[in-house]
Amino acid sequence: MIKHQVYISSNEVLVDGNPLTHNEKGSALLTELYRNHIGDYPKFFKMDTLSKLGFIASELLLNTEGNRDFEPREDRAVIFFNRNASLQADTHYQSTIQNPENFFPSPAAFVYTLPNIVTGEIAIRNKYFGETSFMVIDDYDEKIIMKNLENAFQDPITKTIIGGWVDCSDEEHFEARIFLMEK
Amino acid sequence: MIVCVSHNIISPLGTTSAENYAAVKSGKSALRKYDGLWGLPEPFVASLLDRKAYADEKYTIDERIVIDSISIALKNTDIDATSKKVLFIISTTKGNVFLLDKNENGFPKERVRLGMMARQITKHFHNPNEPVVVSNACISGVCAQIEAMRYLESGEYDYVIVCGVDVQSAFIVSGFQSFKALSPDECKPFDANRQGLNLGDAAATIIYTKKDKVNENEWVACRGAIRNDANHISGPSRVGEGSFRALRIALGDLEPEKIAFINAHGTATSYNDEMESIAIERAGLSGVPVNSLKGYYGHTMGAAGVLETILSMQAVDDHNILGTRGFDTIGVTHPLDISNQNRATEKRAFIKLLSGFGGCNAALLMAKGGLQ
């Protein structure tokens, strides 16, 4: 059962279906949402676009629940899907190794070349010891996603899931459709 | 019960599971030192496939070895891969990432998308379902098996074909070098002088189905779990939190005495091996033998969880605990029962353990003939 949902695209933000006012779009929109609705987690600025998007969407989603106590818990999973995996971070990292005369790979850029890092960022922020997982399908398919998330409740401890679609092709183009789901 | 029907490994040590097991049992490794390969400024040690042997106009090397591995696994089964009751799950971290290199022009750039790569595979086998790609860093291969178990439990499919794959490239090697995570020599899992990991190429396939009854020789995937450290995106928990929690669920009410061994991640990085020793002790499993197979194959990333599960099944079939190649002197602070020699066992179950970037950890309990 879906309790709350958040939609973020490059130019639209909906929380439980209600538009959230904003002035910016693209990457500036994510920064604006951070400043207006979160503000106390400077690690945000180090993240790649996929992690920023998933982090912001999860924060807006969890704010609908109220009572953010940040107590450690194992019964909540974070399970996302997308199309482009970590393409934006991959493209950025590739640019640091493309030219032998200007070869400067860095761990800070490389670590984000894994799509599941966003699930780890959300687990760290909220102290979730539960399941975190990331899967890729080439087109958004609600049926596949919902079936998979229902299956995830076969875990003996999982009671709720932050799940859905978190995708970005580059810094300016992205879409998140995530929700809080109860067993 | 979720039962393994068939499996295959394609690696530098062989193109069948049997060839791979025989090579590992005899202590062979494909780890070699490469200097100047792919224009990388620093040398590295890795276990690499012969790129020329898998050159193909239609398929990238990742796609080629996945197709070969699944084809071999399907042989001697009566599975109709064209059926909508068969699902393909691909486990990979980086897939065709080499296509991002501006000098690579042999394949359409869209194949860098993991879902598009997976569609080449299902198209080849004329399977009508959308393939699911699990991309959970280094734990992907166990996650993909847990996904397969869930899909089969829910009754939607008759068979799930799980294939893990990764093929090394300048992208991946330079990234691990930037992390200072690579060993300058062959890796030494759990050893006092370990200096880091080696990377490796492989594809490995397991086909699972659901059965009400199993015979004593059939391998059952009993239970698995994925847990997060909630600590750091690029370093493991200092108290082994996620691995401990995943192990606890995989173990369940099974007595540790019933377990032949824990096949650990054992990458031979300082932090990983130390963390695993802590998690294993916390889970009450210090008395269970532990091994790591990274000294034979390096870290095969998306393939590792599948490849190491297959070798562990074969080892139990052979009443053997495979030796940890590269290990000599214990170098972790919590006690582990580990050896570089093959050891005899009559036990019929093992746990596969993995951990990875993003703070993720996974454990899977496998038992021959199921749990009594």
Contacts between the chains, C-beta under 8 A, distances in Angstrom:
chain1	res1	chain2	res2	distance
A	72	B	230	7.0
A	74	B	227	7.2
A	74	B	245	6.5
A	78	B	228	7.8
A	83	B	113	6.6
A	83	B	115	6.2
A	84	B	113	6.4
A	85	B	95	7.9
A	85	B	113	7.2
A	85	B	114	5.2
A	85	B	135	5.7
A	87	B	112	7.3
A	87	B	113	7.4
A	90	B	97	6.1
A	90	B	100	6.0
A	90	B	112	7.7
A	90	B	171	7.7
A	91	B	100	6.4
A	93	B	171	7.1
A	93	B	175	6.8
A	94	B	100	4.3
A	94	B	101	6.8
A	94	B	171	6.5
A	97	B	170	6.3
A	97	B	171	6.9
A	97	B	174	5.1
A	98	B	101	7.0
A	98	B	102	6.0
A	100	B	39	5.9
A	100	B	41	7.8
A	103	B	41	6.5
A	103	B	174	7.9
A	105	B	174	4.6
A	105	B	175	6.1
A	105	B	177	7.1
A	105	B	178	4.1
A	106	B	178	5.6
A	107	B	175	7.8
A	107	B	178	5.1
A	107	B	179	4.7
A	107	B	234	6.9
A	110	B	175	3.7
A	110	B	176	7.8
A	110	B	178	5.6
A	110	B	179	6.6
A	111	B	179	7.9
A	111	B	233	6.0
A	111	B	234	4.7
A	111	B	357	6.2
A	113	B	94	7.4
A	113	B	97	7.8
A	113	B	171	7.8
A	113	B	175	6.6
A	114	B	93	6.3
A	114	B	135	7.2
A	114	B	137	4.8
A	114	B	356	8.0
A	114	B	357	5.4
A	114	B	358	6.2
A	115	B	135	5.2
A	116	B	135	6.5
A	116	B	136	4.7
A	116	B	137	5.4
A	116	B	356	7.9
A	116	B	357	7.7
A	116	B	358	4.4
A	116	B	360	6.3
A	117	B	137	7.9
A	117	B	233	5.4
A	117	B	357	6.6
A	117	B	358	4.8
A	119	B	228	7.4
A	119	B	358	6.2
A	119	B	360	7.6
A	120	B	228	6.4
A	120	B	233	4.9
A	120	B	357	7.5
A	120	B	358	3.4
A	120	B	359	4.4
A	120	B	360	6.6
A	121	B	233	6.5
A	123	B	228	4.0
A	123	B	229	7.7
A	123	B	230	4.6
A	123	B	359	6.1
A	124	B	230	5.4
A	124	B	231	6.6
A	124	B	232	7.1
A	124	B	233	7.0
A	124	B	359	6.7
A	126	B	230	7.6
A	127	B	230	5.0
A	128	B	228	6.2
A	128	B	230	5.7
A	129	B	227	5.8
A	129	B	228	5.9
A	129	B	229	7.5
A	129	B	230	5.4
A	129	B	241	6.2
A	129	B	242	6.6
A	129	B	245	5.8
A	130	B	227	6.7
A	130	B	228	6.7
A	131	B	225	7.1
A	131	B	226	4.4
A	131	B	227	6.5
A	131	B	228	7.4
A	132	B	136	7.7
A	132	B	226	6.8
A	132	B	228	4.5
A	132	B	358	6.8
A	132	B	359	7.4
A	132	B	360	5.5
A	133	B	134	7.3
A	133	B	136	5.6
A	133	B	143	6.0
A	133	B	226	6.0
A	133	B	360	7.9
A	134	B	134	7.6
A	134	B	135	5.5
A	134	B	136	5.6
A	135	B	132	5.6
A	135	B	133	6.3
A	135	B	134	5.5
A	135	B	135	6.9
A	135	B	147	7.7
A	136	B	113	7.6
A	136	B	114	4.3
A	136	B	115	5.1
A	136	B	118	7.8
A	136	B	132	7.8
A	136	B	133	4.1
A	136	B	134	8.0
A	136	B	135	5.5
A	137	B	115	5.2
A	137	B	130	5.7
A	137	B	131	7.7
A	137	B	132	6.2
A	137	B	133	7.2
A	138	B	113	6.3
A	138	B	115	2.9
A	138	B	116	5.4
A	138	B	118	7.4
A	138	B	119	6.0
A	138	B	130	7.3
A	139	B	115	7.5
A	139	B	130	7.6
A	141	B	130	6.3
A	144	B	130	6.1
A	144	B	132	7.2
A	147	B	154	7.6
A	147	B	156	7.0
A	148	B	132	7.3
A	148	B	147	7.5
A	150	B	154	7.5
A	151	B	147	7.6
A	151	B	150	3.9
A	151	B	151	6.4
A	151	B	153	7.6
A	151	B	154	5.5
A	152	B	150	7.1
A	154	B	150	5.1
A	154	B	153	6.0
A	154	B	154	7.7
A	155	B	225	6.4
A	155	B	226	7.9
A	155	B	249	7.9
A	156	B	225	7.9
A	156	B	249	6.3
A	157	B	225	8.0
A	157	B	249	7.2
